[in-house]
Amino acid sequence: MLSFRILGPLEINTETRVLRPKGSLQSALLTTLLASARQLVPTDALIVELWGEDHPGRVENALQAHISRLRRRLSALEPGAGESRLVTHASGYQLLVRDGELDAASFIIGLEDIRGRAHADATAAVRRLRCLLGLWRGQAFGSLPRGPLRQAAAARYEESRVAALELLYEQELRDGNHARVIPELRELLSRYTFQERFRQLLMVALYRSGRQADALSVYRELWHRLSEELGLEPSPTMRQYERAILDHDPSLNLRQSARPAEPAPAGGGAGRDGGPAPYARRLNHY
């Protein structure tokens, strides 16, 4: 049984060793097929992925030679496996990958499962999310140049990674670990400078740690950077976080919500029953 890792530099794991394929075209071919695992990749799309739009003439023969070489190498890694994983169709090629053999697929499936269970047990969700995020060893596909197919796949994987990180720190805060996650959230912001959700979570973590001034400085830093670098302002949601912290709103406390929603309607802050409409009614809980 083989397993493939593309959430970082390309690796192939066998029962006895870890292989890091050499050769840019072979690696590009394998990672492209892995990014479309179980799906047929049209010949034309593979050619553009490997050689670009301005590819040389008669490149189909070169692609067939690379396919044959990759098929032999994969077959040599699992002798006795029977039929080849790399299947040729009339219009393209397909790489057969089973459940649990591709780290990117395992990551996405695992994240969806955790999302469905997260609110039942924050501690368990944190443990599983940290294990799942450990599948990442760097940027998807490592430093390999990417064509259109792998660019799109890398963007999808990165979106899922950010979603997993957001869920992780929401659950950490829900579990009362606000002081522990402050340095981790600060490190994340060095990589995702304009990712507002990470700033919101850091502001809540600081506020719950008794550091109101530091929480407000996180907002002000974003305001300055957006203004100076992009000519923009923070979103209404970010401004609601600032207001909630300035007001010492109780909805920011542990076990209550911390995601300000839409501002109260004009003409007053009363709820539908005529009573006050506190933040707690308008925030998502974690």
C-alpha positions in Angstrom: 0.0 0.0 0.0 1.2 3.5 -0.9 0.4 6.8 0.5 1.0 10.2 -1.1 1.7 13.6 0.6 1.1 16.8 -1.3 0.5 19.2 1.7 4.1 20.2 1.4 6.9 18.8 -0.8 5.8 15.7 -2.7 6.4 12.4 -0.9 5.5 8.8 -1.6 5.3 6.6 1.5 5.8 2.8 1.2 5.7 0.3 4.1 9.5 0.7 4.5 10.6 4.1 3.2 9.7 7.6 2.2 10.5 8.7 -1.4 10.9 12.2 -2.6 10.7 12.0 -6.4 13.2 13.9 -8.4 12.6 15.4 -11.9 10.4 18.4 -12.2 8.2 17.0 -15.0 7.6 13.6 -13.3 6.8 15.4 -10.1 4.5 17.8 -11.8 2.7 15.0 -13.6 2.2 13.0 -10.4 1.1 16.0 -8.3 -1.4 17.0 -11.0 -2.9 13.6 -11.1 -3.0 13.5 -7.3 -4.7 16.8 -7.2 -7.4 15.3 -9.4 -7.3 11.9 -7.7 -9.9 9.5 -9.0 -10.9 12.0 -11.7 -10.0 11.8 -15.3 -7.5 14.6 -16.3 -7.9 15.5 -20.0 -4.7 15.1 -22.1 -4.9 18.8 -23.2 -5.1 19.9 -19.6 -2.1 17.8 -18.6 -0.1 19.2 -21.5 -0.8 22.8 -20.4 0.0 21.9 -16.8 3.4 20.5 -17.7 4.5 22.6 -20.6 2.3 25.7 -20.5 0.1 27.2 -23.2 3.1 27.7 -25.6 4.1 24.1 -25.6 6.2 22.6 -28.4 4.6 20.6 -31.2 4.0 16.9 -31.0 4.2 17.1 -27.2 1.7 14.3 -26.9 4.4 11.8 -27.5 6.5 13.3 -24.7 3.5 13.1 -22.4 2.9 9.4 -23.2 6.6 8.7 -22.5 6.3 10.4 -19.0 3.0 8.5 -18.3 4.7 5.2 -19.1 7.7 6.1 -16.9 5.5 7.1 -14.0 3.3 3.9 -14.4 6.4 1.7 -14.2 7.8 3.6 -11.1 4.5 3.3 -9.2 4.1 -0.4 -10.2 7.6 -1.1 -8.9 6.7 0.4 -5.5 3.9 -2.1 -5.0 4.8 -5.3 -6.8 2.0 -7.9 -7.0 -0.6 -5.2 -6.8 -2.2 -6.3 -10.0 -3.6 -3.6 -12.3 -1.8 -0.3 -12.5 -3.0 2.7 -10.6 -2.5 4.9 -13.6 -5.3 4.3 -16.1 -5.3 5.5 -19.7 -8.5 6.6 -21.2 -9.3 7.8 -24.7 -9.4 11.4 -23.6 -6.9 11.5 -20.7 -5.5 9.8 -17.7 -6.7 8.8 -14.2 -4.8 8.0 -11.0 -6.6 5.6 -8.7 -6.1 6.6 -5.0 -7.9 4.8 -2.2 -9.3 6.3 1.0 -6.6 7.3 3.4 -3.8 7.3 0.8 -3.8 11.0 0.0 -3.1 13.5 2.8 -5.1 16.3 1.1 -8.2 14.2 0.8 -7.8 12.9 4.4 -7.5 16.5 5.6 -10.7 17.7 3.8 -12.8 14.7 4.9 -11.5 14.9 8.5 -12.3 18.6 8.7 -15.9 18.0 7.5 -16.3 15.3 10.2 -15.0 17.6 12.9 -17.3 20.4 11.9 -20.2 18.1 12.4 -19.1 17.2 15.9 -17.2 20.3 17.2 -20.0 21.7 19.3 -20.4 18.5 21.3 -16.9 18.4 22.8 -14.5 21.4 22.4 -11.6 19.5 24.0 -12.0 16.6 21.6 -12.4 19.0 18.6 -9.1 20.8 19.5 -7.2 17.5 19.8 -8.5 16.3 16.5 -7.9 19.6 14.7 -4.3 19.9 15.9 -3.7 16.3 14.7 -5.3 17.1 11.3 -3.4 20.3 10.8 -0.2 18.3 11.5 -0.6 16.9 8.0 0.6 20.2 6.6 4.4 20.3 6.1 4.5 23.6 4.1 2.7 25.0 1.1 0.8 22.5 -1.0 3.0 20.9 -3.7 6.1 22.4 -2.1 8.2 24.7 -4.3 7.1 23.0 -7.6 6.0 25.4 -10.3 2.2 25.2 -10.7 0.0 25.2 -13.7 -3.7 26.1 -13.7 -4.9 22.7 -12.3 -2.5 22.8 -9.3 -3.0 26.5 -8.7 -6.7 25.9 -8.3 -6.2 22.8 -6.1 -3.7 24.7 -3.9 -6.2 27.5 -3.4 -8.9 25.0 -2.4 -6.5 23.3 0.1 -5.4 26.6 1.6 -9.0 27.7 2.1 -9.7 24.5 3.9 -6.5 25.0 6.0 -7.6 28.5 7.0 -11.1 27.2 7.9 -9.5 24.5 10.1 -7.4 27.1 11.9 -10.4 29.3 12.5 -12.3 26.4 13.9 -9.4 25.3 16.0 -9.0 28.7 17.8 -12.8 29.0 18.1 -12.8 25.7 20.0 -9.7 26.7 22.0 -11.5 29.8 23.2 -14.7 27.8 23.9 -12.6 25.4 26.0 -11.1 28.3 28.1 -7.6 28.3 26.6 -7.5 32.0 25.7 -4.1 32.7 27.3 -2.5 29.7 25.6 -3.5 30.6 22.1 -2.4 34.3 22.1 1.2 33.7 20.8 -0.1 31.2 18.3 -2.7 33.7 16.9 0.0 36.4 16.8 2.2 34.1 14.7 -0.7 33.4 12.4 -1.2 37.1 11.8 2.4 37.4 10.7 1.4 35.1 7.8 -2.3 36.1 7.3 -2.0 39.8 7.9 -5.4 40.8 6.6 -7.3 37.7 7.8 -9.9 39.4 10.0 -11.2 36.3 11.7 -7.8 35.6 13.3 -7.7 39.2 14.6 -11.2 38.8 16.0 -10.1 35.6 17.9 -6.9 37.3 19.1 -8.9 40.3 20.4 -11.2 38.0 22.3 -8.3 36.0 23.7 -6.6 39.1 24.9 -9.8 40.6 26.4 -10.5 37.4 28.3 -6.9 37.5 29.6 -7.6 40.9 31.1 -5.7 42.8 28.4 -8.3 45.2 27.0 -5.7 47.7 25.7 -3.8 45.0 23.8 -7.0 43.8 22.3 -7.9 47.2 21.0 -4.4 47.7 19.6 -5.0 44.6 17.4 -7.9 46.4 15.9 -5.9 49.7 15.5 -3.0 47.9 13.8 -5.4 46.5 11.2 -7.0 49.9 10.7 -3.6 51.5 10.0 -2.4 48.8 7.7 -5.6 48.7 5.7 -5.6 52.5 5.4 -2.0 52.9 4.5 -1.5 49.9 2.2 -4.9 49.4 0.6 -6.9 52.6 1.2 -9.6 50.5 3.0 -11.2 50.3 6.4 -11.9 47.3 8.7 -15.2 45.6 8.0 -18.4 46.4 10.0 -17.8 43.1 11.9 -14.4 44.2 13.0 -15.8 47.6 14.2 -18.4 45.7 16.2 -15.6 43.7 17.9 -13.9 47.0 18.8 -17.2 48.4 20.2 -17.9 45.3 22.2 -14.5 45.4 23.8 -14.8 49.2 24.6 -18.1 48.5 26.2 -16.9 45.5 28.2 -19.8 43.7 26.7 -20.5 40.5 28.8 -21.1 38.5 25.6 -17.3 38.4 25.1 -16.8 36.5 28.3 -16.0 32.8 28.4 -18.8 30.4 27.4 -20.7 33.2 25.7 -20.5 34.3 22.1 -17.7 36.4 20.6 -18.7 37.0 17.0 -20.6 40.4 16.6 -23.3 40.1 14.0 -25.2 42.9 12.3 -25.6 46.2 14.1 -28.9 46.8 15.9 -31.6 48.2 13.7 -32.0 52.0 13.5 -34.4 53.5 16.1 -33.2 51.6 19.1 -31.7 48.5 20.4 -34.8 46.7 21.7 -35.4 43.1 20.9 -38.6 41.7 19.4 -40.1 41.3 22.9 -39.5 45.0 23.7 -36.6 44.2 26.0 -32.9 45.0 25.4 -31.1 43.3 22.5 -27.7 42.5 24.0 -24.7 41.3 21.9 -25.3 37.8 23.2 -28.4 37.5 21.0 -26.5 38.6 17.9 -23.3 36.7 18.2 -22.4 33.1 17.3 -21.5 31.0 20.3 -18.2 29.2 20.9 
